[in-house]
Amino acid sequence: MNPAEEHTANLLGAFGLALVDRVTQAMTDASDAPLNDAVALSALQHFLDQTSIDLLAQVLGLTHSGAVRLVDRLEAAKSVTRTPGADRRTAVVSLTDDGLARARAVTAARAQVLENVLMVLSVEDRQTMDRLLGTILARMVRGPGSTRWVCRSCDTDACGRPSGRCPVAEEARRLQG
C-alpha cells in the first residue's frame, strides 16, 4: 500500500472501532443486557423469530451450549419463549411481547447512534457512502453456513432487504446460486 492507501485504511479501522464502541454501548444500554443478548433480540425481531437454537448460534457465532445459555437468560428475563420443535432434539425460540419491546428499543438505540454519526454528511455524501458501503459489505459476505452473520443486528426494513435492496443479501443469494 502507498501512504495514501495506508492513511485511508487506518481511518477506516479507527472509524470501525469507534462505531462498534458506540453501537455496542447503545444496544447494551437499551436492552439492559450483554451484547449477545441484545443482538439476539434484534435478530429475533428482524429475521429469526420462531427459530431454532442452532440457527441462533450460527447467526451469533456461538457454540450450541453458548446459545442455550443465552436463551436461558432471555427466557429468565421473560423476553423469549422456548417451545418444542419438529423433533425432540430441537426447540423453537420466539420473542414475547416484552422481548419484542426490548428488541425495538435495541433497534431504535442502534439507529440513533448511526443517525448521529451520519448527520455531519450532506445528502450527496450520504448517497456516496451508501454506494461505497454496499460495495464493501457485499465483498465481506461469507459463504452459506458461515457463522457470525454480517446482518445479525441489522434493521432489515432500513436496509431494504424485503424489497431486494440489501447488498449483503443479494451477494449471499449469488453465492448460494
MIDOSE-1310 file (N, C-alpha, C; in nm, 2 decimals, decimal comma, always signed):
residues 177
mnpa	+0,08/-0,12/+0,00/+0,00/+0,00/+0,00/+0,09/+0,12/+0,00; +0,04/+0,22/-0,07/+0,11/+0,35/-0,06/+0,06/+0,43/+0,06; +0,13/+0,54/+0,09/+0,10/+0,62/+0,21/-0,05/+0,66/+0,21; -0,10/+0,70/+0,10/-0,24/+0,75/+0,09/-0,34/+0,63/+0,12
eeht	-0,31/+0,51/+0,07/-0,39/+0,40/+0,09/-0,38/+0,35/+0,24; -0,26/+0,36/+0,30/-0,24/+0,33/+0,44/-0,32/+0,42/+0,53; -0,32/+0,55/+0,49/-0,40/+0,65/+0,56/-0,55/+0,62/+0,56; -0,60/+0,59/+0,44/-0,74/+0,56/+0,43/-0,77/+0,43/+0,51
anll	-0,69/+0,33/+0,50/-0,71/+0,21/+0,57/-0,71/+0,23/+0,72; -0,62/+0,31/+0,77/-0,61/+0,34/+0,91/-0,74/+0,42/+0,96; -0,78/+0,52/+0,88/-0,90/+0,59/+0,91/-1,02/+0,50/+0,92; -1,03/+0,40/+0,82/-1,14/+0,31/+0,82/-1,14/+0,22/+0,95
gafg	-1,02/+0,18/+0,99/-1,01/+0,10/+1,11/-1,05/+0,18/+1,24; -1,00/+0,30/+1,24/-1,04/+0,38/+1,36/-1,19/+0,41/+1,36; -1,25/+0,44/+1,24/-1,39/+0,46/+1,23/-1,47/+0,34/+1,28; -1,43/+0,22/+1,22/-1,50/+0,10/+1,26/-1,50/+0,07/+1,41
lalv	-1,38/+0,09/+1,47/-1,37/+0,07/+1,61/-1,46/+0,17/+1,69; -1,45/+0,29/+1,66/-1,53/+0,39/+1,73/-1,68/+0,37/+1,71; -1,72/+0,33/+1,59/-1,86/+0,30/+1,56/-1,91/+0,17/+1,64; -1,83/+0,07/+1,64/-1,86/-0,05/+1,72/-1,88/-0,02/+1,87
drvt	-1,79/+0,06/+1,92/-1,79/+0,10/+2,06/-1,93/+0,17/+2,09; -1,97/+0,27/+2,01/-2,09/+0,34/+2,03/-2,21/+0,26/+2,01; -2,22/+0,18/+1,91/-2,33/+0,09/+1,88/-2,35/-0,01/+1,99; -2,23/-0,07/+2,04/-2,24/-0,17/+2,14/-2,29/-0,11/+2,27
qamt	-2,25/+0,01/+2,31/-2,29/+0,08/+2,43/-2,44/+0,11/+2,42; -2,49/+0,16/+2,31/-2,63/+0,19/+2,29/-2,72/+0,06/+2,30; -2,67/-0,04/+2,23/-2,75/-0,17/+2,23/-2,76/-0,23/+2,37; -2,65/-0,23/+2,44/-2,65/-0,29/+2,57/-2,72/-0,21/+2,67
dasd	-2,71/-0,08/+2,66/-2,79/+0,01/+2,75/-2,94/-0,01/+2,72; -2,98/-0,01/+2,59/-3,12/-0,03/+2,56/-3,18/-0,16/+2,60; -3,10/-0,26/+2,60/-3,15/-0,40/+2,64/-3,13/-0,43/+2,78; -3,04/-0,35/+2,85/-3,00/-0,38/+2,99/-2,95/-0,52/+3,00
apln	-2,87/-0,56/+2,90/-2,82/-0,70/+2,89/-2,69/-0,70/+2,81; -2,61/-0,81/+2,82/-2,49/-0,82/+2,74/-2,51/-0,81/+2,59; -2,41/-0,78/+2,52/-2,42/-0,75/+2,37/-2,49/-0,87/+2,30; -2,44/-0,99/+2,32/-2,50/-1,11/+2,25/-2,65/-1,12/+2,28
dava	-2,70/-1,09/+2,40/-2,84/-1,09/+2,43/-2,91/-0,98/+2,34; -2,85/-0,86/+2,34/-2,91/-0,75/+2,26/-2,92/-0,79/+2,11; -2,81/-0,84/+2,06/-2,81/-0,88/+1,92/-2,91/-0,99/+1,89; -2,92/-1,09/+1,98/-3,02/-1,19/+1,97/-3,16/-1,14/+1,96
lsal	-3,19/-1,04/+2,05/-3,32/-0,98/+2,05/-3,35/-0,92/+1,92; -3,25/-0,84/+1,87/-3,26/-0,77/+1,74/-3,28/-0,87/+1,62; -3,20/-0,98/+1,62/-3,21/-1,08/+1,51/-3,35/-1,15/+1,52; -3,39/-1,18/+1,64/-3,52/-1,25/+1,66/-3,64/-1,15/+1,61
qhfl	-3,62/-1,03/+1,63/-3,72/-0,93/+1,58/-3,72/-0,92/+1,43; -3,61/-0,91/+1,37/-3,60/-0,88/+1,23/-3,60/-1,00/+1,13; -3,55/-1,11/+1,17/-3,55/-1,22/+1,07/-3,54/-1,36/+1,13; -3,54/-1,37/+1,26/-3,52/-1,51/+1,32/-3,64/-1,55/+1,41
dqts	-3,74/-1,48/+1,42/-3,85/-1,52/+1,51/-3,90/-1,66/+1,48; -3,92/-1,73/+1,58/-3,96/-1,87/+1,57/-3,85/-1,95/+1,50; -3,73/-1,94/+1,56/-3,61/-2,01/+1,50/-3,56/-2,11/+1,60; -3,47/-2,19/+1,55/-3,40/-2,29/+1,63/-3,28/-2,23/+1,71
idll	-3,25/-2,29/+1,82/-3,13/-2,25/+1,89/-3,00/-2,27/+1,80; -3,00/-2,37/+1,72/-2,89/-2,39/+1,63/-2,87/-2,28/+1,54; -2,97/-2,23/+1,47/-2,96/-2,12/+1,38/-2,92/-1,99/+1,46; -2,98/-1,97/+1,57/-2,94/-1,85/+1,65/-2,79/-1,86/+1,69
aqvl	-2,74/-1,98/+1,72/-2,60/-2,00/+1,75/-2,51/-1,96/+1,63; -2,56/-2,01/+1,51/-2,48/-1,98/+1,39/-2,48/-1,83/+1,36; -2,59/-1,76/+1,37/-2,60/-1,62/+1,34/-2,51/-1,54/+1,43; -2,51/-1,58/+1,56/-2,43/-1,50/+1,66/-2,28/-1,55/+1,67
glth	-2,25/-1,66/+1,61/-2,12/-1,72/+1,62/-2,09/-1,78/+1,75; -2,19/-1,84/+1,81/-2,18/-1,91/+1,94/-2,18/-2,06/+1,92; -2,13/-2,13/+2,03/-2,14/-2,27/+2,03/-2,29/-2,30/+2,07; -2,33/-2,42/+2,05/-2,47/-2,46/+2,08/-2,49/-2,44/+2,23
sgav	-2,40/-2,48/+2,31/-2,42/-2,46/+2,46/-2,42/-2,31/+2,49; -2,34/-2,23/+2,43/-2,34/-2,08/+2,45/-2,48/-2,02/+2,41; -2,54/-2,07/+2,30/-2,67/-2,02/+2,26/-2,78/-2,07/+2,36; -2,76/-2,19/+2,41/-2,86/-2,24/+2,51/-2,85/-2,15/+2,63
rlvd	-2,73/-2,12/+2,68/-2,72/-2,03/+2,80/-2,78/-1,89/+2,77; -2,76/-1,84/+2,65/-2,82/-1,71/+2,61/-2,97/-1,72/+2,61; -3,03/-1,82/+2,55/-3,17/-1,84/+2,55/-3,22/-1,86/+2,69; -3,15/-1,93/+2,78/-3,19/-1,94/+2,92/-3,20/-1,80/+2,99
rlea	-3,10/-1,72/+2,96/-3,10/-1,58/+3,02/-3,22/-1,50/+2,97; -3,24/-1,51/+2,83/-3,36/-1,43/+2,78/-3,49/-1,49/+2,82; -3,50/-1,62/+2,84/-3,62/-1,68/+2,89/-3,64/-1,64/+3,04; -3,54/-1,64/+3,12/-3,55/-1,59/+3,26/-3,59/-1,45/+3,27
aksv	-3,55/-1,37/+3,17/-3,59/-1,23/+3,17/-3,73/-1,21/+3,10; -3,79/-1,32/+3,07/-3,92/-1,31/+3,00/-3,93/-1,24/+2,87; -3,81/-1,25/+2,80/-3,80/-1,19/+2,66/-3,83/-1,29/+2,55; -3,81/-1,42/+2,58/-3,84/-1,52/+2,48/-3,91/-1,64/+2,54
trtp	-3,97/-1,72/+2,46/-4,02/-1,85/+2,50/-3,96/-1,96/+2,42; -3,95/-2,07/+2,48/-3,89/-2,19/+2,41/-3,99/-2,30/+2,40; -4,03/-2,34/+2,28/-4,13/-2,45/+2,27/-4,06/-2,56/+2,19; -4,12/-2,68/+2,20/-4,07/-2,80/+2,13/-4,07/-2,77/+1,98
gadr	-3,97/-2,82/+1,91/-3,96/-2,81/+1,77/-4,02/-2,93/+1,70; -3,98/-2,95/+1,57/-4,03/-3,06/+1,49/-4,00/-3,19/+1,55; -3,88/-3,20/+1,61/-3,84/-3,33/+1,68/-3,80/-3,30/+1,82; -3,77/-3,40/+1,89/-3,73/-3,39/+2,04/-3,60/-3,31/+2,06
rtav	-3,52/-3,31/+1,95/-3,38/-3,25/+1,97/-3,38/-3,10/+1,95; -3,49/-3,05/+1,90/-3,49/-2,90/+1,87/-3,59/-2,83/+1,95; -3,56/-2,70/+1,97/-3,65/-2,61/+2,04/-3,67/-2,49/+1,95; -3,79/-2,43/+1,95/-3,82/-2,31/+1,88/-3,82/-2,19/+1,97
vslt	-3,74/-2,09/+1,94/-3,73/-1,97/+2,02/-3,81/-1,86/+1,96; -3,90/-1,79/+2,04/-3,98/-1,68/+1,99/-3,98/-1,57/+2,09; -3,99/-1,45/+2,04/-4,00/-1,33/+2,13/-4,13/-1,32/+2,20; -4,13/-1,28/+2,32/-4,25/-1,25/+2,39/-4,29/-1,10/+2,36
ddgl	-4,40/-1,05/+2,41/-4,43/-0,91/+2,40/-4,32/-0,82/+2,46; -4,27/-0,86/+2,58/-4,17/-0,79/+2,65/-4,04/-0,80/+2,57; -4,01/-0,91/+2,51/-3,89/-0,93/+2,43/-3,90/-0,84/+2,30; -4,01/-0,84/+2,24/-4,03/-0,75/+2,12/-4,01/-0,60/+2,16
arar	-4,06/-0,56/+2,27/-4,04/-0,42/+2,32/-3,89/-0,40/+2,34; -3,82/-0,49/+2,40/-3,68/-0,48/+2,42/-3,60/-0,47/+2,29; -3,64/-0,56/+2,20/-3,58/-0,57/+2,07/-3,60/-0,43/+1,99; -3,72/-0,38/+2,00/-3,75/-0,25/+1,94/-3,66/-0,14/+2,00
avta	-3,64/-0,14/+2,13/-3,55/-0,05/+2,19/-3,41/-0,06/+2,15; -3,36/-0,18/+2,13/-3,23/-0,20/+2,08/-3,22/-0,15/+1,94; -3,31/-0,18/+1,85/-3,31/-0,13/+1,71/-3,31/+0,02/+1,71; -3,39/+0,08/+1,79/-3,40/+0,23/+1,80/-3,27/+0,29/+1,85
araq	-3,21/+0,23/+1,95/-3,09/+0,28/+2,00/-2,97/+0,28/+1,90; -2,97/+0,16/+1,83/-2,87/+0,15/+1,72/-2,89/+0,25/+1,61; -3,01/+0,27/+1,57/-3,05/+0,36/+1,46/-3,01/+0,50/+1,50; -3,03/+0,54/+1,63/-3,00/+0,68/+1,68/-2,85/+0,70/+1,67
vlen	-2,77/+0,60/+1,71/-2,62/+0,62/+1,70/-2,58/+0,64/+1,56; -2,63/+0,56/+1,47/-2,60/+0,57/+1,33/-2,64/+0,70/+1,27; -2,76/+0,74/+1,30/-2,80/+0,87/+1,25/-2,72/+0,99/+1,30; -2,68/+0,98/+1,43/-2,59/+1,08/+1,49/-2,46/+1,09/+1,42
vlmv	-2,40/+0,97/+1,38/-2,28/+0,97/+1,31/-2,29/+1,03/+1,17; -2,40/+0,99/+1,10/-2,42/+1,04/+0,96/-2,46/+1,18/+0,95; -2,51/+1,24/+1,06/-2,57/+1,38/+1,04/-2,47/+1,48/+1,00; -2,34/+1,46/+1,01/-2,24/+1,56/+0,96/-2,22/+1,55/+0,81
lsve	-2,28/+1,46/+0,74/-2,27/+1,44/+0,60/-2,38/+1,51/+0,52; -2,35/+1,56/+0,41/-2,45/+1,61/+0,32/-2,53/+1,50/+0,26; -2,64/+1,53/+0,19/-2,72/+1,42/+0,12/-2,64/+1,35/+0,02; -2,56/+1,43/-0,06/-2,47/+1,37/-0,16/-2,37/+1,28/-0,10
drqt	-2,31/+1,32/+0,01/-2,21/+1,24/+0,08/-2,27/+1,11/+0,13; -2,39/+1,12/+0,18/-2,46/+1,00/+0,23/-2,49/+0,90/+0,12; -2,52/+0,96/+0,00/-2,55/+0,87/-0,11/-2,42/+0,80/-0,16; -2,31/+0,88/-0,16/-2,18/+0,82/-0,19/-2,14/+0,71/-0,09
mdrl	-2,16/+0,74/+0,03/-2,13/+0,65/+0,14/-2,21/+0,52/+0,13; -2,34/+0,54/+0,10/-2,43/+0,42/+0,08/-2,38/+0,33/-0,03; -2,34/+0,39/-0,14/-2,29/+0,31/-0,25/-2,16/+0,24/-0,22; -2,07/+0,31/-0,15/-1,94/+0,26/-0,12/-1,95/+0,15/-0,01
lgti	-2,03/+0,17/+0,09/-2,05/+0,07/+0,19/-2,12/-0,06/+0,14; -2,21/-0,04/+0,05/-2,28/-0,15/-0,02/-2,18/-0,24/-0,09; -2,09/-0,17/-0,16/-1,98/-0,24/-0,24/-1,89/-0,32/-0,14; -1,85/-0,25/-0,04/-1,75/-0,32/+0,06/-1,82/-0,43/+0,13
larm	-1,94/-0,41/+0,18/-2,01/-0,51/+0,26/-2,04/-0,64/+0,17; -2,08/-0,62/+0,05/-2,10/-0,73/-0,04/-1,98/-0,82/-0,06; -1,86/-0,75/-0,06/-1,74/-0,83/-0,07/-1,70/-0,90/+0,06; -1,76/-0,86/+0,17/-1,73/-0,92/+0,30/-1,82/-1,04/+0,34
vrgp	-1,92/-1,07/+0,25/-2,01/-1,18/+0,28/-1,94/-1,31/+0,27; -1,96/-1,39/+0,37/-1,91/-1,53/+0,37/-2,01/-1,62/+0,31; -1,96/-1,74/+0,27/-2,05/-1,83/+0,20/-2,16/-1,89/+0,29; -2,24/-1,97/+0,23/-2,35/-2,03/+0,31/-2,30/-2,11/+0,43
gstr	-2,37/-2,10/+0,54/-2,33/-2,18/+0,66/-2,23/-2,11/+0,74; -2,19/-1,99/+0,71/-2,09/-1,92/+0,79/-2,15/-1,87/+0,92; -2,06/-1,85/+1,01/-2,10/-1,80/+1,14/-2,08/-1,65/+1,16; -2,15/-1,59/+1,25/-2,15/-1,45/+1,28/-2,19/-1,37/+1,16
wvcr	-2,32/-1,38/+1,13/-2,37/-1,31/+1,01/-2,35/-1,16/+1,02; -2,31/-1,10/+0,91/-2,29/-0,96/+0,89/-2,42/-0,88/+0,94; -2,53/-0,94/+0,90/-2,66/-0,87/+0,93/-2,72/-0,90/+1,06; -2,65/-0,95/+1,16/-2,70/-1,00/+1,28/-2,77/-0,90/+1,36
scdt	-2,74/-0,77/+1,35/-2,81/-0,66/+1,42/-2,87/-0,56/+1,33; -2,88/-0,59/+1,20/-2,94/-0,50/+1,11/-3,09/-0,48/+1,13; -3,14/-0,37/+1,09/-3,28/-0,34/+1,08/-3,31/-0,37/+0,94; -3,37/-0,49/+0,91/-3,39/-0,53/+0,77/-3,49/-0,44/+0,69
dacg	-3,58/-0,37/+0,76/-3,66/-0,28/+0,69/-3,57/-0,16/+0,64; -3,49/-0,11/+0,72/-3,40/+0,00/+0,69/-3,30/-0,03/+0,58; -3,25/-0,16/+0,58/-3,15/-0,19/+0,47/-3,22/-0,22/+0,34; -3,35/-0,24/+0,34/-3,41/-0,27/+0,21/-3,42/-0,42/+0,18
rpsg	-3,39/-0,50/+0,27/-3,39/-0,65/+0,24/-3,52/-0,70/+0,18; -3,64/-0,66/+0,24/-3,77/-0,70/+0,19/-3,79/-0,66/+0,04; -3,73/-0,55/+0,00/-3,75/-0,50/-0,14/-3,63/-0,53/-0,23; -3,54/-0,62/-0,18/-3,43/-0,66/-0,26/-3,32/-0,55/-0,28
rcpv	-3,31/-0,46/-0,18/-3,20/-0,35/-0,19/-3,08/-0,38/-0,10; -3,08/-0,49/-0,03/-2,97/-0,51/+0,06/-2,86/-0,57/-0,01; -2,74/-0,51/-0,02/-2,63/-0,56/-0,10/-2,57/-0,69/-0,04; -2,58/-0,71/+0,09/-2,53/-0,83/+0,16/-2,62/-0,95/+0,12
aeea	-2,76/-0,93/+0,13/-2,85/-1,04/+0,10/-2,84/-1,08/-0,05; -2,82/-0,98/-0,14/-2,81/-1,01/-0,28/-2,68/-1,09/-0,31; -2,57/-1,05/-0,24/-2,44/-1,12/-0,26/-2,45/-1,26/-0,20; -2,52/-1,28/-0,09/-2,54/-1,41/-0,03/-2,62/-1,50/-0,12
rrlq	-2,72/-1,44/-0,18/-2,80/-1,52/-0,28/-2,72/-1,56/-0,40; -2,63/-1,47/-0,44/-2,54/-1,50/-0,56/-2,45/-1,62/-0,52; -2,39/-1,62/-0,40/-2,30/-1,72/-0,35/-2,37/-1,86/-0,34; -2,50/-1,86/-0,30/-2,58/-1,98/-0,29/-2,62/-2,03/-0,42
g	-2,64/-1,95/-0,52/-2,70/-1,98/-0,65/-2,60/-2,06/-0,73
